[in-house]
Amino acid sequence: MFNLLKTKIGRLRIIGFLEGISLLALIFIAVPMKYYFGNPSFSKLLGPVHGAIFLLFLFNALSVGVEQNWKFKTTTWRVLLACFVPFGTFYIDSKILSKIEDK
């Protein structure tokens, strides 16, 4: 785990995991609590946290894409699109990010 913190790709993988967890918690816990049970407190708490992690993921993905010389049409857009889809960051981590060696 600590080895992931030493590289940009490792940090992107960690941020992707956190982004995926926050998106799932927002969609499957916070939103139902707000609209079905009338309790918006969790979505008020989790919404800004997810937004910050989302932006952190986007900026780090672009940074890694530039550093790794990714082609935008083949790799970068897939990684960026993953944060909009539930479970997308987990899929991208297993299919793309875990297989990339740091330069």
Backbone as CSV, one residue per row, in Angstrom:
resi,resn,N_x,N_y,N_z,CA_x,CA_y,CA_z,C_x,C_y,C_z
1,MET,0.814,-1.196,0.000,0.000,0.000,0.000,0.854,1.255,0.000
2,PHE,1.905,1.268,0.832,2.748,2.456,0.902,3.556,2.649,-0.377
3,ASN,3.787,1.580,-1.133,4.482,1.715,-2.410,3.649,2.509,-3.405
4,LEU,2.329,2.427,-3.299,1.458,3.179,-4.197,1.591,4.683,-3.985
5,LEU,1.915,5.097,-2.787,2.036,6.527,-2.499,3.279,7.151,-3.118
6,LYS,4.237,6.334,-3.543,5.509,6.842,-4.057,5.454,7.237,-5.532
7,THR,4.446,6.787,-6.260,4.378,7.058,-7.696,3.075,7.783,-8.034
8,LYS,3.086,8.480,-9.174,1.878,9.187,-9.605,0.764,8.213,-9.959
9,ILE,1.115,7.123,-10.607,0.090,6.134,-10.962,-0.472,5.491,-9.701
10,GLY,0.381,5.217,-8.739,-0.083,4.652,-7.481,-1.035,5.587,-6.766
11,ARG,-0.698,6.866,-6.744,-1.599,7.848,-6.119,-2.913,7.955,-6.891
12,LEU,-2.835,7.884,-8.228,-4.051,7.911,-9.039,-4.921,6.695,-8.734
13,ARG,-4.317,5.545,-8.532,-5.072,4.339,-8.193,-5.767,4.493,-6.846
14,ILE,-5.082,5.064,-5.867,-5.688,5.276,-4.551,-6.833,6.279,-4.642
15,ILE,-6.606,7.378,-5.358,-7.654,8.389,-5.520,-8.840,7.799,-6.283
16,GLY,-8.560,6.959,-7.276,-9.629,6.296,-8.017,-10.465,5.400,-7.131
17,PHE,-9.809,4.685,-6.230,-10.529,3.836,-5.289,-11.421,4.687,-4.381
18,LEU,-10.865,5.766,-3.851,-11.645,6.643,-2.976,-12.802,7.297,-3.731
19,GLU,-12.561,7.679,-4.978,-13.596,8.294,-5.796,-14.708,7.288,-6.069
20,GLY,-14.341,6.059,-6.372,-15.342,5.023,-6.621,-16.190,4.735,-5.399
21,ILE,-15.549,4.647,-4.234,-16.282,4.408,-2.993,-17.221,5.582,-2.684
22,SER,-16.727,6.808,-2.862,-17.571,7.968,-2.550,-18.748,8.073,-3.519
23,LEU,-18.536,7.724,-4.795,-19.633,7.754,-5.763,-20.682,6.705,-5.411
24,LEU,-20.237,5.506,-5.067,-21.186,4.457,-4.702,-21.957,4.818,-3.434
25,ALA,-21.267,5.384,-2.445,-21.940,5.792,-1.212,-22.943,6.908,-1.498
26,LEU,-22.577,7.811,-2.387,-23.486,8.905,-2.731,-24.730,8.381,-3.447
27,ILE,-24.526,7.505,-4.415,-25.653,7.006,-5.213,-26.538,6.039,-4.431
28,PHE,-25.927,5.107,-3.720,-26.706,4.030,-3.112,-27.076,4.253,-1.648
29,ILE,-26.472,5.241,-1.001,-26.814,5.500,0.402,-27.374,6.910,0.577
30,ALA,-26.610,7.918,0.153,-26.990,9.305,0.437,-28.243,9.744,-0.327
31,VAL,-28.301,9.422,-1.604,-29.458,9.850,-2.399,-30.746,9.155,-1.934
32,PRO,-30.742,7.833,-1.709,-31.976,7.228,-1.167,-32.363,7.789,0.204
33,MET,-31.364,8.051,1.042,-31.696,8.643,2.342,-32.360,10.004,2.174
34,LYS,-31.896,10.768,1.198,-32.440,12.109,0.992,-33.857,12.058,0.424
35,TYR,-34.069,11.249,-0.609,-35.343,11.295,-1.310,-36.388,10.327,-0.771
36,TYR,-35.986,9.198,-0.221,-36.967,8.240,0.288,-37.257,8.426,1.778
37,PHE,-36.259,8.856,2.522,-36.434,8.987,3.961,-36.446,10.439,4.434
38,GLY,-36.249,11.369,3.512,-36.313,12.783,3.856,-35.189,13.272,4.756
39,ASN,-34.048,12.602,4.701,-32.908,12.977,5.542,-31.730,13.374,4.648
40,PRO,-31.565,14.660,4.352,-30.503,15.090,3.443,-29.138,15.286,4.106
41,SER,-28.991,14.953,5.363,-27.746,15.260,6.074,-26.537,14.517,5.501
42,PHE,-26.713,13.252,5.123,-25.576,12.490,4.598,-25.167,12.997,3.213
43,SER,-26.136,13.372,2.403,-25.784,13.894,1.074,-25.143,15.276,1.185
44,LYS,-25.532,16.063,2.185,-24.882,17.359,2.400,-23.437,17.181,2.855
45,LEU,-23.185,16.128,3.584,-21.827,15.843,4.040,-20.985,15.207,2.936
46,LEU,-21.546,14.218,2.261,-20.783,13.447,1.288,-20.644,14.142,-0.066
47,GLY,-21.593,14.983,-0.423,-21.551,15.663,-1.722,-20.274,16.460,-1.950
48,PRO,-19.912,17.363,-1.062,-18.676,18.120,-1.254,-17.410,17.258,-1.171
49,VAL,-17.448,16.245,-0.334,-16.289,15.345,-0.237,-16.093,14.609,-1.557
50,HIS,-17.180,14.085,-2.105,-17.101,13.404,-3.397,-16.652,14.371,-4.496
51,GLY,-17.153,15.583,-4.475,-16.757,16.576,-5.476,-15.267,16.874,-5.437
52,ALA,-14.726,16.993,-4.243,-13.284,17.260,-4.111,-12.463,16.068,-4.602
53,ILE,-12.872,14.861,-4.247,-12.142,13.666,-4.701,-12.276,13.514,-6.209
54,PHE,-13.442,13.832,-6.746,-13.679,13.778,-8.185,-12.715,14.705,-8.930
55,LEU,-12.613,15.942,-8.467,-11.694,16.893,-9.109,-10.241,16.452,-8.955
56,LEU,-9.899,15.930,-7.808,-8.550,15.421,-7.577,-8.235,14.280,-8.542
57,PHE,-9.207,13.406,-8.769,-9.024,12.312,-9.719,-8.820,12.843,-11.137
58,LEU,-9.638,13.807,-11.541,-9.513,14.359,-12.896,-8.139,14.987,-13.121
59,PHE,-7.701,15.827,-12.183,-6.412,16.495,-12.341,-5.255,15.495,-12.324
60,ASN,-5.328,14.505,-11.462,-4.269,13.506,-11.410,-4.266,12.622,-12.646
61,ALA,-5.437,12.292,-13.162,-5.507,11.484,-14.384,-4.897,12.233,-15.561
62,LEU,-5.196,13.518,-15.668,-4.587,14.307,-16.745,-3.079,14.425,-16.558
63,SER,-2.628,14.593,-15.334,-1.198,14.683,-15.055,-0.474,13.388,-15.413
64,VAL,-1.058,12.261,-15.025,-0.454,10.965,-15.361,-0.500,10.741,-16.866
65,GLY,-1.594,11.144,-17.504,-1.698,10.993,-18.955,-0.618,11.752,-19.699
66,VAL,-0.319,12.954,-19.246,0.741,13.747,-19.873,2.106,13.109,-19.589
67,GLU,2.317,12.697,-18.359,3.604,12.107,-17.978,3.856,10.787,-18.705
68,GLN,2.824,9.985,-18.893,2.957,8.668,-19.525,2.814,8.731,-21.052
69,ASN,2.578,9.914,-21.586,2.371,10.100,-23.026,1.214,9.258,-23.554
70,TRP,0.112,9.237,-22.793,-1.067,8.516,-23.238,-1.674,9.239,-24.427
71,LYS,-2.209,8.496,-25.354,-2.988,9.074,-26.439,-4.365,9.402,-25.877
72,PHE,-4.851,10.602,-26.124,-6.130,11.004,-25.550,-7.262,10.118,-26.055
73,LYS,-7.220,9.770,-27.349,-8.313,8.991,-27.933,-8.324,7.542,-27.480
74,THR,-7.230,7.040,-26.969,-7.211,5.626,-26.600,-7.246,5.379,-25.099
75,THR,-6.513,6.126,-24.318,-6.406,5.816,-22.898,-6.961,6.910,-22.007
76,THR,-6.572,8.144,-22.226,-6.937,9.223,-21.302,-8.446,9.375,-21.167
77,TRP,-9.167,9.350,-22.258,-10.610,9.540,-22.168,-11.276,8.406,-21.419
78,ARG,-10.741,7.186,-21.532,-11.315,6.055,-20.792,-11.163,6.244,-19.291
79,VAL,-9.978,6.693,-18.890,-9.721,6.910,-17.473,-10.604,8.046,-16.953
80,LEU,-10.741,9.107,-17.730,-11.583,10.234,-17.305,-13.061,9.854,-17.274
81,LEU,-13.504,9.062,-18.221,-14.898,8.637,-18.274,-15.250,7.712,-17.112
82,ALA,-14.271,6.984,-16.612,-14.521,6.005,-15.552,-15.080,6.643,-14.284
83,CYS,-14.722,7.875,-14.001,-15.189,8.478,-12.750,-16.644,8.930,-12.833
84,PHE,-17.256,8.864,-13.996,-18.664,9.207,-14.140,-19.577,7.991,-14.006
85,VAL,-19.004,6.792,-14.065,-19.774,5.553,-14.075,-19.580,4.820,-12.749
86,PRO,-20.657,4.393,-12.112,-20.475,3.590,-10.893,-19.654,2.337,-11.207
87,PHE,-18.721,2.031,-10.356,-17.772,0.925,-10.495,-16.754,1.151,-11.621
88,GLY,-16.812,2.301,-12.296,-15.911,2.574,-13.413,-14.458,2.695,-13.004
89,THR,-14.190,3.329,-11.877,-12.794,3.492,-11.457,-12.180,2.156,-11.055
90,PHE,-13.001,1.255,-10.533,-12.486,-0.075,-10.181,-12.132,-0.868,-11.441
91,TYR,-12.974,-0.736,-12.467,-12.720,-1.410,-13.741,-11.448,-0.870,-14.398
92,ILE,-11.314,0.440,-14.454,-10.140,1.060,-15.068,-8.875,0.702,-14.301
93,ASP,-8.975,0.620,-12.994,-7.811,0.235,-12.199,-7.358,-1.168,-12.560
94,SER,-8.306,-2.085,-12.697,-7.918,-3.471,-12.975,-7.478,-3.672,-14.422
95,LYS,-8.062,-2.942,-15.359,-7.753,-3.150,-16.778,-6.600,-2.296,-17.303
96,ILE,-6.415,-1.087,-16.764,-5.401,-0.177,-17.313,-4.338,0.195,-16.296
97,LEU,-4.748,0.788,-15.184,-3.786,1.392,-14.267,-2.868,0.382,-13.582
98,SER,-3.394,-0.778,-13.238,-2.558,-1.748,-12.538,-1.483,-2.358,-13.439
99,LYS,-1.659,-2.228,-14.747,-0.709,-2.818,-15.696,0.355,-1.840,-16.201
100,ILE,0.266,-0.577,-15.785,1.186,0.442,-16.279,2.387,0.538,-15.340
101,GLU,3.549,0.551,-15.920,4.783,0.740,-15.167,5.100,2.224,-15.136
102,ASP,5.614,2.695,-14.012,6.022,4.099,-13.913,7.270,4.351,-14.736
103,LYS,7.325,5.536,-15.302,8.520,5.939,-16.052,9.460,6.667,-15.147
